[in-house]
Amino acid sequence: MEAVSWASIGWKAIIILFTVGLLADILLINTAIAFVARSPTDPLRAVILTIFAVSQVVVAFAVLYRAMTESFNRCLDFFLSLYFSFVTITTLGYGDVHPKPEAWGAQLLVIFELVVGLYFLTVIIAIVTTWVSGKRIWAESKRVDEILKHTE
């Protein structure tokens, strides 16, 4: 019986480490797209990929919540943990599923998911703002070129 519990703890640790690595990778890639490049070559594609990344983050946090199911007020199967992750990252917070008061690890994980969700909201706003302001600048420069043509 002892070997089974150590094996389950080992698999749980491997899954958690893989999921945390995936989250770090997603965050780094989106940071490069939104803030390092300053203006993506195709802003619509960048927004769509960011929304896709948010869905990956929801699944990754659902896996982490499922691994910590004993820290919540209800037993979380995968679909309930996916529901809780989606409700958390969108900041809806219905309150039907929540971490137990003594489960500080789960509470920190929920806070981290909220921060990640706000980060992705910032990324989407930054990309759309750059896209819209870039179109406006392009349109104004084209208008100036037309005025200059007529004055010559």
Residue pairs with C-beta under 8 A, 6 or more apart in sequence:
12 67
15 63
15 67
16 64
16 67
19 60
19 63
19 64
20 64
22 56
22 60
23 57
23 60
23 61
23 116
26 53
26 56
26 57
26 60
27 116
27 119
29 53
30 50
30 53
30 120
30 123
31 123
33 40
33 46
33 49
33 50
33 123
33 127
34 40
34 46
34 50
34 122
34 123
34 126
34 127
35 123
35 126
38 130
39 130
39 134
40 46
40 127
40 130
43 127
43 128
43 130
43 131
43 134
44 131
46 127
47 124
47 127
47 128
47 131
50 120
50 123
50 124
50 127
51 124
53 120
54 89
54 117
54 120
57 89
57 113
57 116
57 117
57 120
58 82
58 85
58 86
58 89
59 82
59 85
61 85
61 88
61 89
61 109
61 113
61 116
62 78
62 81
62 82
62 84
62 85
63 81
64 109
65 72
65 76
65 81
65 84
65 85
65 106
65 109
66 76
66 77
66 78
66 81
68 103
68 105
68 106
68 109
69 75
69 76
69 81
71 99
71 100
71 103
71 105
71 106
72 84
72 97
72 98
72 99
72 100
72 103
72 106
73 97
73 98
73 99
73 100
74 80
74 96
74 97
76 84
76 97
80 97
83 97
84 97
85 113
87 93
87 94
87 97
88 110
88 113
88 114
88 117
89 113
89 114
89 116
89 117
89 120
90 117
91 114
91 117
91 118
99 106
99 107
99 109
99 110
100 106
